[in-house]
């Protein structure tokens, strides 16, 4: 079977300011020897007159101009803003927004042009605005500073004739913040939102469904199975700073095509809120395995394929849910397998599996949600919270079986 999941030249140019110098001919010692005393007196007299001029000399030499500043960096609380002149190198050749981005050239394929590229923000101005967590920005901590470093990469595009008229360049940029500040003896009220309060308020959970090796230690590198093999599926949910949770597989459906709704051929091997109905088949080895962690649930499933179909693909869609570990196991939250003709629960309460038989489903009634009280900390006013995600999501895996 096949598991489908949604993943997701550097030329350094050193710019040097040219030094304006004036060169004068060195006075040879022979000048003094050939002229004798008269020459010496004339030389001293000319030096004396030059030292006390009667009229201020007129300076005709050009005054060196200060090099034009074409790059400005503005450091925000959590982002960097780089403003550049279109004549970036003061050479008379303009650069274009699509030729500039923030981030190492090795990360060009990974960064987003929308968030790390330059935008035209004026007739002669280009701007890159990016958060520190994006575009490969690196953090370095020194004794008294926090330093965020990155590079602006200039990669010139060829002309319509297929030629390049500029060399590429890498321009380092940096934001530096002090780690220590002086305060007086007055109480300092926090002006930030504590991280734990933010996590508790948003309450994000990440679910996953993976194909595992036979020892359940690592994710399986192949999604090809032969009939008679055992498929090891592991469902899990990340806890982060959450209180303990129990994970359940509410239902799973196998289809020969991607998606559940468009397919007319379906095989529900987990149904009725956590009953592994595939384990009821003769000679089946399918079962839920005992838990090692409450936030994980392992399912051993016999490999199968659809009868009279030429395709060797099987897509699996599962609905996962997590409930507080303090909730009792019930007919709505269970993981039951039929072993030796008897339904058994991985959590030790076999009576919750009584309604797994199809003949008893008509009499089964949803159980009311038991009250579960948690004493929260003092709430913190949040200026903005992202929408809370749903309690569970759909996860698709696939497997390919040989003919």
N, C-alpha and C positions, 0 to 999 in steps of 0.2 A: 504493500500500500504506500501511498505518497502523502506526505504531510506538507500542506501549503500553509504558509504563515506570512503575515505582512511584516517585513523587516523595515525594515527601512535599510626646467630649465631655469635655471635661476642665474641671471647675470647680476653680479653685485657691482654697482657703479659708485665710485667714490667721487663726490663732488668737492672740488677744492677751489677756494677763492684765489684768483691770481694776485700776485704781489706786484705793486707798482714800484719800480726801482729806477734810479738815475745813476748813470755810469759816467765818471770823469776820468781823463787820462792821468796815469800816475806820473809824478814829476821825477825824472831821472836825476841821479846825483851828478851826472855829467853837466847838467845845466848850470850848476854852481861852479864847477871846476873850469869850464871853458870860458866863462865870462870874467872871472877874476873878481876883484873887489868892486869894480864898477857894476858888474852884473849883480853882485850881492846887494849893493845899495839900491839899485833900481828895483830889485825884487822886494826888498824890505819896504821901499817907498810905496810900491804898488799895493803891498799887503796892508800898509797903514792906511792908505787912502780907501782901500776896500773895506777896512774895518770901521771907518768913520765916514759913511756916505753923507753927502750933502742933500741928495734927493732920494727919497725912498724908491727902491727899484720897482719896476713894473713886472708883475708876474704874469707871464703869458702861458705857463704850463696849465693843462687842464686839471681840474680838481677831480680826484677819483670819486666815482659815484658808488653809493652803498648798494649792494646786490639786492634785487627785488625779492621780497618774501612772497613765495608762491604757495606755501603749505602752512596751514594753521590747525592746531590740534586743541580741541576743547574737551575737557574731562568732566563728565557728569557723574551723578551718584552711582549709577550702575551701567553706564554706557560711555562710549567714546565717539566723538564727532570730529571728522577730518574735513576741512574746507580747503579746496585747491583751486588755483587759477588754471584756466584752460591752457595758458602758456606755461605749463608746469615747469619746464626747464629753462625758461627765459631765453629760448632759442628762436622764437618766431614761429615755431611749428605747434599748432594746437593739438591737444589730446582730446579724446572723446570718452564719454561715460562708459561705453561698453569695453574700453581698453583698460579699465581700472577696477580693482577689487581689493578687499581687505582679507588677508589670510595668506598663508604659505602656499607657494605654487603646488606643493604636493597635495594640498587639500582642495584644489580647484574643482575636482569632480564631486566633492562632498558638500561644499558650501552652497548656499542658496544665493542666486544672483539677485533675488529680490531683497534680501536682508544684508548681503555683504558687498553688493556692487555699488557703483557710484550713480548719482542722479544729477541731472542738470537742474540747478537751483537758481540760475541767473544767466544773463547773457554771456558772462565770462567766468562763471563759477560752477564748480562741481563739488558735491558733498557726499560723504559716506557716513552714515549713522548706524552703529551696531552695538548691541549689548555685549557685555564682557563674556557672557556664557556662549556666545556664538562666534563663528568665523575663526576658530582656533586661537583665540586670545589666551595667552599664558599668564599665570599669576606667579610672582616671585615675592617672597617675604624676606625682608632684611631686618636689621635690628630695630629700626624705627620707621620703616616705610612698607607700604603695599604697592607693588609695581606691576601694572598690567602692560604687557608688551605684545606687539604684533607688527606686521609689515604691510605696506601698500605696494601691490604688484602692478607694474605697468607693462602690459603686453601689447605692443602696437599691432594693429590689423593691417594686412596688405592693402595696397591701393587697388582700384579696379584693374590695373594693368598687371597685378600680381607681384609688385615690388614693395619693399620696406624702405622707408626713408628715416626711421628712427630706431635707436637701439632700445631694448627692454631695460627695465630698471626695477630695483627693489628699494623702497624707502621705509626705514624703520620708524615706528611711532610708539609713543609710550605715555601712560598716565601713572602718576605717582601720588600716593596719599600718605599722610602721616598717621602713624599708629597710636601716638600718644598726644594728649592734649592737656593743657593746664586748666584746672578748675579751682573755684574757691571752696569755702567750707559750706556753702549753701547746698541744700538737697538738689540733686539733679533728677528731674522727672524724665523717664524714658520717652523718647519720641519715635520709637520703632515698635513694630508688632512682633512679639516673641515668636520664634519659629515653631515651638510646640503648639502654641495657640492656633497658628495658621494651619498646621497639619491637622489638628483635631477638628477645626471648623470645616476644612474642605473635605477631609475623610475620603481620600482617593484610595482605591483598591485596584491592583493589577492582576488579572487572571491570565492563566496560560494553560495550554494543553499540548503535550509533547510526546513524541515517540522515544522510548527509552531502550537501552541495551538490556540484555537478559539479566544483568546484575542490578539494574535500576540505579546505577551510579552516574551514568553519563547519557546524554542525548544520543540517539541512534543516528549514524551517519547516512544510512540508506533507508529509503521508503519502499523497497521492493520486498515482497513476501511470497512464499510458496504456500499452497494449500497444505494445511497440517501444521504450519508455524503458529506460534503464539505472538500476538501483537501486545506490546506493553505500552499502555497509555497512562500518562501521569498528569493529573489535573492539580493545579496549585494556585494559591493566591498569596501575594506579598503582604506581610503584616506591617512593616515599617514601625510607626509608633502606635499602632492600633492595639486594642486589647485582644486577647486570644480569640481565634475564630475556628469554626469547624467548616470544612469545605465539603460540598455535596455535588454530585452530578445528577441533575434533576431529570434530564432525558438526553438521549443521543439517537440520531437518525443517520443512516447510511443511504446514499443515493449514487447512481451512476454518472450524474452530472453535477456541476457546481450549483449549490443553492438548494434549498428545501422546497420552496413554493413551486418553481417551474417544473419539477420532476414529478412524473406520475408513478414512478417506481421507487418505493421507499422500504427500508427495513429498520424499524425501531427496536434496537437491541437493548436500550435502557428506557424504561417508561414508568408510568404511574408514580412519579416523584421518587426516583431512585431505585427501582427494581430492575435488576439485570435479567431481563426475560430471555436473553440468549442462553443463559445458564440452564434453562429448563429443557433444552434440546437434548436428545439422546447422545451419549458419548461426548458431551460438551465439557470443555475444561475452563470455560469462561467463569470468572469470579472476581469480586472485589477482594483485594489483599488487606490484611490487618494494617492499621495505621501505624506509621512511625512518627508522624507529626500531624497535628490537627489541621494544619492549613494545606495538607497534601492528601490526595486520594489516588491510589494505584489500581488500575483496572487491567486484568489479563483477559484478552479477547482472542478467540480462535479466528484465524484468517478465513475469509470467505470471498465469494464472488457471486454475481447475479447470474441466474440461470438463463440460457439462451441469448445472452448479450455478447456481442463481439468485442466490446470495450473491456479492457482489463483494468480500468480505473474505478476506485471506490472513494467517494468523498464522505467524510464524517463531519457532522455538525452536532455540537453538544451545547447544552445550556447549563452553566455552572452557577452556583450560588453559595454564599458564605453567611453563616449565622453566628452570633456570639456563642462561645463555648459554654456559657452558663445556661443556655437554652437546653431543655431536655430533648432528646431524640424523639421524633414523632413520625406519624405516617406521611407528613409533608416534608420532613427533613430526615432522610435515611439513606443507607447504602446496603442493599440486600442482595444476596446471591442464593440460588437454589443449589444446595450441596447435599448429596445423598437423599434426594427427594424431600428435603426440608429447607424452608427459607431461614437464612441466618443473617444477622446484622453484624457488620464489622465493629460496631460500637457496643456490642454486648446485649442489646435490648431486642431480642428476637421477636417479641410480641408486636413490635411496630411493623413487622414484615407480613403480618397475617393477611393484609388486604392486597398483597402482590399478585395473588391468583386472579386471573381475569374474571372468574365467576363471582368473586367477592367485590369487584369494583363498583357495582351498582349500590351496594350497601355502605360503601365507604363514604364518609362525610368529612369535609375539611375541618381540621381541628382549629379552635380559636387560638390566636397568638397569645402565648403566656406573657404576663407582664414581666418586664425585666428592668430593674431600676439601677441606674448608674448615677453616682453623685459626681457631677461635673465640677471643674474648677470655676473660679469666678470668671464670667464671660468677659472677653476683651472686645471692644468695639472694632469692627473690621471696616476699613474704608471701601473695600471691594473684595468680593469673593467670586471666583469663577463658578459657573453652574456645576452642581454636584452630579457626577455621572450616575448611571443606573447601577443597581446592585449587582448585575451580572451582564454578560455580553455573549455573543455567539462566537464560537471558535471553530474553524474549519481545519480538518486534517484530511490528508489523502493517502491512499496506498495503491500500489500498482502490483497486480498479480500476473505472472506469466500464464500463457495459454496452456 
